[in-house]
Amino acid sequence: MADYKVDPGPGSVNSHNDKYRDSFGIVFGDDDDASIVSDGTGIRIAGTVDASGLRNSGGHNVETLAGNRALASGDAMYQKLDPGGAGRDVTLPAEAISDGLVFTITNAADAAEALTVKDDTPATVVSIAQNERATVVCNGTTWIHMGIETIALS
């Protein structure tokens, strides 16, 4: 295998024998289940990456709910959710695997249907009414409601 250097941001890989921890906490290397391999045609991941280490880095999801919704740490940061005719619970991932995670959740209901955002205990973090958007962040031990705003949906 050839030596290579990858600079994907705060992390880096110096050679195929080095361990690498990216800015989202995923570890690659010869002592782990996954490694980054250079075969002359590019770089690929060999092995298995534990999805519990994945973090959202943006993206969006637009969804009409048919029931309650549990978010995972790899889900899109921006969630535009229509409760689909009834108030719904949106459960956040466990705090221990969510340090630094951020979700912005928009209630796109067509009537007075609330989204109740809960942690995994399940305690209510924030209730989001029709045409409101809230941002929640996790510090590794608690989900924190950073603010709510009234919006005009188009």
Contacts in CASP RR format, 6 or more apart in sequence:
PFRMAT RR
TARGET T0000
AUTHOR 0000-0000-0000
METHOD contacts of the structure
MODEL  1
MADYKVDPGPGSVNSHNDKYRDSFGIVFGDDDDASIVSDGTGIRIAGTVD
ASGLRNSGGHNVETLAGNRALASGDAMYQKLDPGGAGRDVTLPAEAISDG
LVFTITNAADAAEALTVKDDTPATVVSIAQNERATVVCNGTTWIHMGIET
IALS
1 16 0 8 1.000
1 37 0 8 1.000
1 38 0 8 1.000
1 39 0 8 1.000
2 16 0 8 1.000
2 38 0 8 1.000
2 40 0 8 1.000
3 14 0 8 1.000
3 15 0 8 1.000
3 16 0 8 1.000
3 38 0 8 1.000
4 13 0 8 1.000
4 15 0 8 1.000
4 16 0 8 1.000
4 38 0 8 1.000
4 43 0 8 1.000
5 12 0 8 1.000
5 13 0 8 1.000
5 14 0 8 1.000
6 12 0 8 1.000
6 13 0 8 1.000
6 20 0 8 1.000
6 36 0 8 1.000
6 43 0 8 1.000
8 22 0 8 1.000
8 23 0 8 1.000
9 22 0 8 1.000
9 23 0 8 1.000
10 22 0 8 1.000
10 23 0 8 1.000
11 20 0 8 1.000
11 21 0 8 1.000
11 22 0 8 1.000
11 23 0 8 1.000
12 20 0 8 1.000
13 20 0 8 1.000
13 28 0 8 1.000
13 36 0 8 1.000
16 35 0 8 1.000
16 36 0 8 1.000
16 37 0 8 1.000
16 38 0 8 1.000
17 30 0 8 1.000
18 29 0 8 1.000
19 27 0 8 1.000
19 28 0 8 1.000
19 29 0 8 1.000
19 30 0 8 1.000
19 31 0 8 1.000
19 32 0 8 1.000
20 27 0 8 1.000
20 28 0 8 1.000
20 29 0 8 1.000
20 36 0 8 1.000
21 27 0 8 1.000
21 28 0 8 1.000
22 28 0 8 1.000
24 53 0 8 1.000
24 54 0 8 1.000
24 55 0 8 1.000
24 57 0 8 1.000
25 53 0 8 1.000
25 55 0 8 1.000
26 34 0 8 1.000
26 49 0 8 1.000
26 50 0 8 1.000
26 53 0 8 1.000
26 54 0 8 1.000
27 34 0 8 1.000
28 34 0 8 1.000
28 35 0 8 1.000
28 36 0 8 1.000
28 45 0 8 1.000
28 49 0 8 1.000
29 35 0 8 1.000
29 36 0 8 1.000
33 47 0 8 1.000
33 48 0 8 1.000
33 49 0 8 1.000
33 50 0 8 1.000
34 45 0 8 1.000
34 46 0 8 1.000
34 47 0 8 1.000
34 48 0 8 1.000
34 49 0 8 1.000
35 45 0 8 1.000
35 46 0 8 1.000
35 47 0 8 1.000
36 43 0 8 1.000
36 44 0 8 1.000
36 45 0 8 1.000
36 46 0 8 1.000
37 43 0 8 1.000
37 44 0 8 1.000
37 45 0 8 1.000
37 46 0 8 1.000
51 74 0 8 1.000
52 73 0 8 1.000
52 97 0 8 1.000
53 73 0 8 1.000
53 97 0 8 1.000
54 73 0 8 1.000
54 74 0 8 1.000
55 73 0 8 1.000
55 74 0 8 1.000
55 100 0 8 1.000
55 101 0 8 1.000
56 73 0 8 1.000
56 74 0 8 1.000
56 75 0 8 1.000
56 76 0 8 1.000
56 77 0 8 1.000
56 101 0 8 1.000
56 102 0 8 1.000
56 103 0 8 1.000
57 77 0 8 1.000
58 76 0 8 1.000
58 77 0 8 1.000
58 78 0 8 1.000
59 76 0 8 1.000
59 77 0 8 1.000
59 78 0 8 1.000
60 76 0 8 1.000
60 77 0 8 1.000
60 78 0 8 1.000
60 79 0 8 1.000
60 80 0 8 1.000
61 75 0 8 1.000
61 76 0 8 1.000
61 78 0 8 1.000
61 79 0 8 1.000
61 80 0 8 1.000
61 81 0 8 1.000
62 80 0 8 1.000
62 108 0 8 1.000
63 69 0 8 1.000
63 79 0 8 1.000
63 80 0 8 1.000
63 81 0 8 1.000
63 82 0 8 1.000
64 81 0 8 1.000
64 82 0 8 1.000
64 84 0 8 1.000
65 81 0 8 1.000
65 82 0 8 1.000
65 83 0 8 1.000
65 84 0 8 1.000
65 88 0 8 1.000
66 84 0 8 1.000
67 86 0 8 1.000
67 88 0 8 1.000
68 88 0 8 1.000
68 89 0 8 1.000
68 90 0 8 1.000
68 91 0 8 1.000
69 81 0 8 1.000
69 88 0 8 1.000
69 89 0 8 1.000
69 90 0 8 1.000
69 91 0 8 1.000
70 90 0 8 1.000
70 91 0 8 1.000
71 79 0 8 1.000
71 90 0 8 1.000
71 91 0 8 1.000
71 92 0 8 1.000
71 93 0 8 1.000
71 103 0 8 1.000
72 93 0 8 1.000
73 93 0 8 1.000
73 97 0 8 1.000
73 98 0 8 1.000
73 101 0 8 1.000
75 103 0 8 1.000
77 102 0 8 1.000
77 103 0 8 1.000
77 104 0 8 1.000
78 103 0 8 1.000
78 104 0 8 1.000
78 106 0 8 1.000
79 90 0 8 1.000
79 103 0 8 1.000
79 104 0 8 1.000
79 105 0 8 1.000
79 106 0 8 1.000
80 106 0 8 1.000
80 108 0 8 1.000
81 88 0 8 1.000
81 90 0 8 1.000
81 105 0 8 1.000
81 106 0 8 1.000
81 107 0 8 1.000
81 108 0 8 1.000
81 115 0 8 1.000
82 107 0 8 1.000
82 108 0 8 1.000
82 109 0 8 1.000
82 110 0 8 1.000
83 107 0 8 1.000
83 109 0 8 1.000
83 113 0 8 1.000
83 114 0 8 1.000
83 115 0 8 1.000
84 109 0 8 1.000
84 113 0 8 1.000
85 109 0 8 1.000
85 110 0 8 1.000
85 111 0 8 1.000
85 113 0 8 1.000
86 113 0 8 1.000
87 113 0 8 1.000
87 114 0 8 1.000
87 115 0 8 1.000
87 116 0 8 1.000
88 113 0 8 1.000
88 115 0 8 1.000
88 116 0 8 1.000
89 115 0 8 1.000
89 116 0 8 1.000
89 117 0 8 1.000
89 118 0 8 1.000
89 122 0 8 1.000
90 105 0 8 1.000
90 115 0 8 1.000
90 116 0 8 1.000
90 117 0 8 1.000
90 118 0 8 1.000
91 118 0 8 1.000
91 119 0 8 1.000
91 120 0 8 1.000
91 122 0 8 1.000
92 98 0 8 1.000
92 103 0 8 1.000
92 117 0 8 1.000
92 118 0 8 1.000
92 119 0 8 1.000
92 120 0 8 1.000
92 125 0 8 1.000
92 136 0 8 1.000
92 138 0 8 1.000
92 143 0 8 1.000
93 101 0 8 1.000
93 120 0 8 1.000
93 138 0 8 1.000
94 120 0 8 1.000
95 119 0 8 1.000
95 120 0 8 1.000
95 138 0 8 1.000
95 139 0 8 1.000
95 140 0 8 1.000
95 141 0 8 1.000
95 142 0 8 1.000
95 143 0 8 1.000
96 140 0 8 1.000
96 141 0 8 1.000
98 138 0 8 1.000
98 140 0 8 1.000
98 143 0 8 1.000
99 138 0 8 1.000
99 139 0 8 1.000
99 140 0 8 1.000
100 137 0 8 1.000
100 138 0 8 1.000
100 139 0 8 1.000
100 140 0 8 1.000
101 137 0 8 1.000
101 138 0 8 1.000
102 135 0 8 1.000
102 136 0 8 1.000
102 137 0 8 1.000
102 138 0 8 1.000
103 135 0 8 1.000
103 136 0 8 1.000
104 133 0 8 1.000
104 134 0 8 1.000
104 135 0 8 1.000
105 115 0 8 1.000
105 117 0 8 1.000
105 128 0 8 1.000
105 133 0 8 1.000
105 134 0 8 1.000
105 135 0 8 1.000
105 136 0 8 1.000
106 128 0 8 1.000
106 132 0 8 1.000
106 133 0 8 1.000
106 151 0 8 1.000
106 153 0 8 1.000
107 113 0 8 1.000
107 114 0 8 1.000
107 115 0 8 1.000
107 128 0 8 1.000
107 129 0 8 1.000
107 130 0 8 1.000
107 131 0 8 1.000
107 132 0 8 1.000
107 133 0 8 1.000
108 153 0 8 1.000
109 115 0 8 1.000
109 130 0 8 1.000
109 131 0 8 1.000
110 130 0 8 1.000
111 130 0 8 1.000
112 129 0 8 1.000
112 130 0 8 1.000
113 130 0 8 1.000
114 127 0 8 1.000
114 128 0 8 1.000
114 129 0 8 1.000
114 130 0 8 1.000
115 127 0 8 1.000
115 128 0 8 1.000
116 124 0 8 1.000
116 127 0 8 1.000
116 128 0 8 1.000
117 124 0 8 1.000
117 125 0 8 1.000
117 126 0 8 1.000
117 127 0 8 1.000
117 128 0 8 1.000
117 134 0 8 1.000
117 136 0 8 1.000
117 145 0 8 1.000
118 124 0 8 1.000
118 125 0 8 1.000
119 125 0 8 1.000
119 142 0 8 1.000
119 143 0 8 1.000
125 136 0 8 1.000
125 143 0 8 1.000
125 144 0 8 1.000
125 145 0 8 1.000
126 134 0 8 1.000
126 136 0 8 1.000
126 145 0 8 1.000
126 147 0 8 1.000
126 148 0 8 1.000
128 134 0 8 1.000
128 148 0 8 1.000
131 150 0 8 1.000
131 151 0 8 1.000
131 152 0 8 1.000
131 153 0 8 1.000
132 148 0 8 1.000
132 149 0 8 1.000
132 150 0 8 1.000
132 151 0 8 1.000
133 148 0 8 1.000
133 149 0 8 1.000
133 151 0 8 1.000
134 145 0 8 1.000
134 146 0 8 1.000
134 147 0 8 1.000
134 148 0 8 1.000
134 149 0 8 1.000
135 145 0 8 1.000
135 146 0 8 1.000
135 147 0 8 1.000
136 143 0 8 1.000
136 144 0 8 1.000
136 145 0 8 1.000
136 146 0 8 1.000
137 143 0 8 1.000
137 144 0 8 1.000
137 146 0 8 1.000
138 144 0 8 1.000
END
